[in-house]
């Protein structure tokens, strides 16, 4: 592996962090030894625990809390080849006012679009755009030749930098799954480091980087765990399950596996990394299972937008429906959530 010596400053933070964690010099060999030395996943135990986390009983007041929190954690998404500025404006309108009949409905965390749609999202949000701040709605852009990741590094970096210049607060990049599955961990590491630097704004701050693993192509839980560690070592602020273009996407066992890595990283370093399941989460029932899993794996403090997101396009509609039913006494959602 070759860390980009032409720009030592770009790589120093993740490189230093990786060296501290794995010990010794940061080389392809040492990185492979560390990642392949991570204990394997007990697949049966993981799936049993994920299933058990979906069977908790709760109070009605907790259901109301859970539905509102889901909304606050959504990256409302449109990622289609037929996207237009008008469709993005409609998405932003929904993000700003999810339920026109109920002004108490919270807003979503972000809108997620292709890079060329970022300027339209920024303009549509107006003063509601977070613009790198702590309040408002963020604009997330998929980049690095999403969803395949099949492009040169130069193209991936230009894709990222253009979205950041256009006002993206967050970048959702895809890893090179082919390189990862071939054991070329150093190449994947270097690309994440380089994309992280491409997230740098003119004022020296950085757009947040979400690293998409595309877990449906990684084949095993062991690979999901290794890819999660690799993404965090390289400087990712979030690890994200999927592009939403590959099946299976965000399964609960996969999300649990990634949360366990985040938990272990926090215990090791004290640093909090975010998790974003994306693709296939369409109902409040499934979303609540994820809330439970987060709360019982890494803690309730992760149930806030800078540490957990849902990547979704249709989830919001079901949550709003269940929220309306709850207010009228006709709620038909799940009777299991753990957070009181």
N, C-alpha and C positions, 0 to 999 in steps of 0.2 A: 504494500500500500504506500502511496506517496501523498502525504499532506501537501497542499498547494504551497510550496516554498516561495513562489513568486509574490505571495501576499500572506506573510506570516501573521499579520495582525488579524486577517479574516478568520484564521483557523485557531488562534491561540486560545480562546475561551473554551470551545468544545474539546480541543486537543488536550488542554491542561486538565479538564474535568475527566476525560477518558483515561489519561495517563494515571491520574490519582486513583481512579476506580479499579482499573485492570492491573496497575502496577507495572513498572518498567517502561521501556520505550513503546511508542505507539507505532506498531508495524502490522502488516497484514497477518503475519504469523501470530503475534501476541493477541490481536483482536479476534482471530479465529479461535485461538486456544481458549480465550475467555468466554466467547459466546457458546462454543460447543461444550464448554465445561459447566454451563448452567444446568441444574437438575432438570430432567425430563418432566413432562406434565402427566399426571395420573388422569387420563382422559375420562375414565369411568367416574372417578371421584369428582372431577370438575363438572361433568354434566349432571351428576346427582345433586351437587350443591346448587347449581344454577336452577334446577327444577325445584328444589326445596325453598329457595328464596322467593318463589312465586306463589307461596301458599300461606302467607301471613294474614291474620285478621286485623282489621283496624276500625277506628271510630269514623263516623260520618264526617266529623270536622277534619280529620286527616285527609279524607278524600278530597275535600274542597281545597285544602292546602296543596295536595299533590297535583291537582289539575292546574292550579295557577302556577306552580313551580315549573311544570312541564313547559307551559307557554314561555316562561321567562328563559328557558334553556334551549329554545328551538333556533336553529339556523334555517330560516325559511328559504327554500331552495328552488331554483329553476335552472336546469342544466340540460337543455335540449338544443339540437341544431337549429330548430325553428324559433328560438328565442328572438324577440324583437324589443326595441326600446319601450314600446307600449306594454308588452307583457311584463317587463321589469318594473315599469311604473305601477302596474296593477299589483304586482307582488309587494312593492314598497307600501302601497296604500293598505294592503292587508296587514302588513307588519306594523304599521302605525296605528291602525284601528282594527284589531282582530274581530271585534263584535260591536257593530254600530249600535246595537240595541242595549248594550251594557257598558257604560263608560268605566266601570271598575275593572274591566278585563285588562290584564297586564300586557305590555308589549313583548315581542320576541327579542332574542339577544342580537340576531344579525340576519341579514339577507345574504345569500350565497349565490353568486352568478359567475359566468365566464368573464375573463379579463376584459374583453372589449365592451362588456355591458357595465363595467364599474362606473364610468362617468355618468351613465344614465341613472344608476342607483344613487350615486352621491347627490346628483341634482334633485332627484325625486325626494330624497330624505330631507334636504335643506338643513335647517337648524337642528333637526333631530338626529343628524349624522354624528356619531361619536367622534369621528375625526381624530382618532388616537387618544381620546380622553377617557374618563372613567364612567361617563354617563352617555346615554343616547344609544342608538342602534348602530352596530358595526356593519361594515361592508366586507364580506369575505369573498375572495376570488380564487377559483381553482386555477392552477398554473402547472408548469413543467410538462406540457403536452398531455394534459389530462384528457381522457382517463388512461391511455395506454402507457404514457411515459416514454414512448419511443421517439426520441429526438436527441439531437446532440446537446451536450451540456451548454453550449453557447446559446442555443435556442431556448432551453429551459430557463437560463438566467435572464435572457432578454424578456421572456414571457412574464417572469416574476417581477422584474424591475419596472416594466411598463404598467403592471397592475398597481404596484405601490405608488408610482408617480401619479396615477389616475385617482388615487385616494383610497385604495384598499387598506383596511385596518388589519386584515388577516389574510394569509396565504395558505391555501390547502394544496400541498404538493403531493405527487405520487412518487413512490420509490421505484427503482428499476427492479421489478420482480425477477426478471430473467437473471440479472447479475446476482441477486440475493440467492436464488435457488441454485445457482452454479457455485455458490460459496465465495463469491467475490465481494466479501463484506467491506473491504477497504474502499472499493469503488462506490458502494452505496453510501458509506460514511462520508466520503469526500464530497459527493453530490449534495448531501443534506447540508454539510458545512457551507458549501458554496451558495446554495439557495438561501440559507439563513442570512448570509452576508448581503445577498441581493435584496433582502427585505429591509435593508437599511435606508432610512429616509434622509433627506438633505440636512435635517436638524440633528442627526446622529441617533435618533430613536429608531426602533425597529417595529415593523409590522409583526404580529404574532404568527408563528409558523406551526401549522398543523401538518403532520406527516402521515399520509395515507398509506397503509400497509397493503391494502387490497387482500384481505385475509382469505377471501374465497379462492384465491390463486395460490395461497401458501401451503395448502393441503393438510398440514398437521398443526396441532396445538403447540408442539415444540417449536415449529417455525414461527408461529405467531409470537411466542414468548421471546425468541431470539431477535426477531425483527423489532419488537417493542423496545428491548434493551438497546439495540443498535441505534434506533431513531432518537432515543433519549440521550445516549452517549454523544451523538453528533450535534445535539443542540436543539432538538424539537421542543416546542412549548406544549404541544398536544400530540397525542398519538390517536389516529383515526382509523376506524376499521376498514372503510370501503369507499369506493367511488359511487356506489349505487348502480353501477353498470354491469356488475358481475354477480352471479348467484352461486352460493349463498352470500349474503351481505352481512348485516349486523346481527348475528345470532347472540343469544344471551351467554352461552358458554364462552364464546370468543371475547365478548366484552368483559366477562369476569376474569378471564386469563390476563387481559391487558390491565385491568384494574389491580390485579395482584402484583404485576410488575411495577405499577405506579406506587403501590403501597410499599413494596420492597425498596424501591429507589428512595422514597421519602425516609424510610428508616435508615438507609445507608448514608444519605447526604443531607437530609433535612429539607430538600427541595421538592416543591409540589408541581407535578406535571398534570396537564389536563387530558381528558379522554373524550372522544367523540364517536359514538356509534352512529353509523349512517347507512341508510338503505334498508328498506323492508320494515321499518317501524312505523306502522300506519294507524295503530289504535292506542287509546289511552291505557287499555289493559296491558299492552306490551311495554309502553313507556313507563308505567308504574312499576312493573317488574324490574326495569332498569334502575329506577330510583332506589328501590329496595336494595338492589345489588350494590350500588354505589355506597349507600349509607352503611351497609354491614361489612363492606370490604375495605374502604378507605376512610369512611366516616362522613357524617352529615355535612362537615365543612366543605366537602367537595361539591355539594349540591348548589353551586352558584356558577354564573356564566363564565367566569374566567378559569374554571376548572372542569366543567362538564357541559357538553352540548349534545343535542339531538340533531343530526342532519336529516331533514325531512321536507317533503312537499305537501303530503296529504294529512299528516298527523294532526296539524292544527285544527282542521275541520272536525275531526272526531272529538278532540278535546273540548272544543267549543260546544259541540252537541251535548256531550256528557255534562258539561258545566251548566248548561241551560236546564237539563233534566234534573240535576241535583238541586237547583234553585226551586224547581216546581214540584219536587218530590217524586219525580219519575226516573231517577237515576238507575241505570242498568249496568253500570260499570263494575269493576272488580271489587271484591270484598277483602282484598289483601294488599296491604301496604304496611310498612313497619314504622314509618316515621310519624311520631305523634307530637 
